[in-house]
């Protein structure tokens, strides 16, 4: 398999190439897809029945929460599928590092629903999805964020150069 690196941070690219081949990625993939499947089963079955019996205000909260949960899980699944495509050689790492595939923490995704009369099972799925989303966002940041790498070491000579640049040839 050939992996092409077009991302500016080759150290991060190497980390991403290693990650997609790791057991950690395989476990994360299985966990994410299992959560997507479990949530879909709940929302299409038991959750649908439960939501019909909720009071109007709770039913509206349920609808909003389930839409946000579904959106969040679609983002998780998309990220995992892109990295699986890299793992299987169907997509280059350079393409996978494109901004359109990034996942970032979102304040909207951190809304608490437990006080809105939502079913415990839905709240548990929301919590599980949020934890996984946060973990994937951290992984995405570590693997794909371009961080400027300093060519200079932070040793005494580097500090002297910095002082010289700051103060010049003052006597």
C-alpha positions in Angstrom: 0.0 0.0 0.0 1.3 3.4 -0.9 0.4 6.4 1.3 1.0 9.8 -0.1 1.8 12.7 2.2 0.7 16.1 1.1 0.0 17.4 4.6 2.4 20.1 5.8 3.2 18.3 9.1 5.1 15.2 8.1 5.5 14.1 11.7 1.7 14.3 12.1 1.3 12.5 8.8 3.5 9.7 10.0 1.5 9.5 13.2 -1.7 9.3 11.2 -0.3 6.6 9.0 0.7 4.6 12.0 -2.7 5.2 13.7 -4.9 4.0 10.9 -2.9 0.7 10.9 -3.2 0.3 14.7 -5.4 -1.8 16.9 -6.5 1.4 18.6 -8.0 2.6 15.4 -9.6 -0.8 14.8 -11.2 -0.7 18.3 -12.3 2.9 17.9 -13.9 2.0 14.5 -15.8 -1.0 16.0 -16.9 1.1 18.9 -18.1 4.0 16.8 -20.0 1.8 14.3 -21.5 -0.2 17.1 -22.8 3.0 18.7 -24.2 4.2 15.4 -26.0 0.8 15.0 -27.2 0.8 18.6 -28.5 4.3 18.4 -30.3 3.7 15.1 -31.9 0.6 16.5 -33.1 2.5 19.6 -34.4 5.5 17.6 -36.2 3.4 15.1 -37.7 1.0 17.7 -38.0 1.5 21.5 -37.2 5.2 21.2 -39.9 5.9 18.8 -42.5 4.2 21.0 -41.2 6.0 24.1 -41.2 9.4 22.4 -44.9 9.0 21.5 -45.8 8.7 25.2 -43.8 11.8 26.3 -45.5 15.0 27.3 -45.4 17.7 24.5 -42.4 19.6 25.9 -40.4 16.5 26.5 -41.3 15.2 23.0 -39.9 18.4 21.5 -36.7 18.0 23.6 -36.5 14.4 22.4 -36.8 15.4 18.8 -34.1 18.0 19.1 -31.8 15.7 21.1 -32.2 12.8 18.7 -31.5 15.1 15.7 -28.3 16.4 17.3 -27.3 12.9 18.3 -27.8 11.6 14.8 -25.8 14.5 13.3 -23.0 13.9 15.8 -22.9 10.1 15.0 -22.9 10.9 11.3 -19.8 13.0 11.8 -18.2 10.2 13.8 -19.0 7.6 11.2 -17.8 9.8 8.4 -14.4 10.4 10.2 -14.0 6.7 10.9 -14.9 5.7 7.3 -12.4 8.2 5.8 -9.6 6.7 8.0 -10.7 3.2 7.1 -10.5 4.1 3.5 -6.9 5.3 4.1 -6.2 2.0 6.0 -7.5 0.0 3.1 -5.6 2.0 0.5 -8.7 3.5 -1.1 -7.8 7.1 -0.2 -4.5 8.8 0.3 -3.6 10.3 3.7 -3.1 13.7 2.0 -6.7 13.7 0.8 -7.9 12.4 4.2 -6.1 15.3 5.9 -8.2 17.8 4.0 -10.1 20.3 6.2 -13.5 19.0 5.0 -12.8 15.7 6.9 -11.8 17.3 10.2 -13.8 16.9 13.3 -13.7 19.5 16.0 -15.2 19.9 19.4 -18.5 21.9 19.3 -20.2 23.8 22.1 -23.6 22.9 20.6 -22.7 19.2 21.1 -22.2 19.7 24.8 -25.8 20.6 25.6 -27.1 18.7 28.6 -30.5 17.0 28.1 -30.8 15.0 31.3 -33.1 17.6 33.0 -35.5 17.8 30.1 -37.5 14.6 30.8 -35.7 12.6 28.2 -35.6 8.8 28.5 -32.6 7.4 30.4 -31.6 5.3 27.4 -31.5 8.3 25.1 -29.5 10.3 27.6 -27.0 7.3 28.0 -26.6 7.2 24.2 -26.1 11.0 24.1 -23.4 10.7 26.8 -21.7 7.8 25.0 -21.7 9.6 21.7 -20.3 12.8 23.3 -17.5 10.9 25.0 -16.6 9.2 21.7 -16.9 12.5 19.8 -14.6 14.3 22.2 -12.0 11.5 22.0 -12.1 11.5 18.2 -11.8 15.3 18.1 -8.7 15.0 20.2 -7.3 12.3 18.0 -8.1 14.3 14.9 -6.3 17.3 16.4 -3.2 15.3 17.3 -3.1 13.6 13.9 -4.0 16.4 11.5 -3.4 19.8 13.0 -0.5 21.5 11.3 1.7 22.7 14.1 4.7 24.8 13.2 7.8 23.0 14.0 10.7 25.1 15.2 14.0 24.4 13.5 15.8 25.6 16.5 16.4 23.6 19.6 15.6 25.1 22.9 19.2 24.9 24.2 21.5 27.6 25.5 22.7 28.5 22.0 19.1 29.0 20.8 18.4 31.2 23.8 21.5 33.2 23.1 20.3 33.7 19.4 16.9 34.8 20.7 18.5 37.3 23.1 20.7 38.6 20.3 17.7 39.0 18.0 15.8 40.8 20.7 18.5 43.1 21.8 20.8 43.3 18.8 24.4 44.6 19.2 23.7 46.8 22.2 26.9 47.6 24.2 
